[in-house]
């Protein structure tokens, strides 16, 4: 339990930031799952799903919800899976 005024304020801030980050991460996971499913099914909406996922990852990285290199890695893997699925379709 925080005893100082500044520590109590910091605790309140931590709770708000954690809730905000949890919401962003949850939404990001759902969008990534949908994009991966679209790529696996080779659906016509795979391009837009991957683009949406990349935008969401960039936003999460800019808000420090996840590290920038992790976002880049996830985007790279998603794009390479999309490219591979397009190549196998041809």
N, C-alpha and C positions, 0 to 999 in steps of 0.2 A: 504494500500500500504506500502510495506516495505521500510524504509528509510535508514537502515544501510546495508553495504556491506554483512555482515554475514546473515542478515535477507533475503536479496535478494537471496543469494545462497541457503539458506534453503528452500525458496519458490520454486526455480527451482528444487531442489531435491524432494520436496513434489509432484510436478506435475509429475515427472518421475516415482516415486515410486507408486503413485496412478494409473497411467496408466498401469504399470506392474501388480499390484495387481488386477486391474479390468479385465485384460485379463486372469489371472489365475483363478479368481473366475468364470468368464463366462464359461471357458472351463470345470471347475470342475462341475458347475451346469448342463451342457449338458451331461457330462459323468454320473453323478448321475441319471439324468432323464432317460437316456438310460438303466442304470442298474436296476432301479426300474421297468421300463416297461418290461424288460426281465424277471425279477423275477415274475411279475404279470402275464405274459403270460405263465410262466413255460416253456420257450424256452430252447433249448439245450445250447445256448450260455450264459445262465444266470451266470454260474460259472466264465467264463472268463470276463464277464462284471462287475461282483462284484469285481473280483480281480483287474481289471483295475481301478475301482472306489476307491478301498482301497489304491492303489499305489498313485493315484492322490491326495487323501486326506492327505496321509502322506507327500507328497511333499509340498502341500500347508501349512501344519502345520509346516514343517521344515523351510519354507521361511517366517514364521510369517504372512501369508496371513489370516489365521484364527486360533483361539486358539486350542491348542493341545487337550484339553478335548472335544471340540466340534467335532473335527475330529474323536476322539475315539468314541464319542457317535453316530455319523453318521455311522461309520463303524460297530459298534455293532448292530445297528438297521437294517442295510442292511444285515448283516450276519444272524441275527435272522429271517428276512423275507425269506431269501433264504432257511434256514434250515426248516422253517415251510412249505414252498411250496414243498420242497422235501418230507417231511413227509406226506403231504396230497396227493401227487401223488402216494405214495405206497399203 
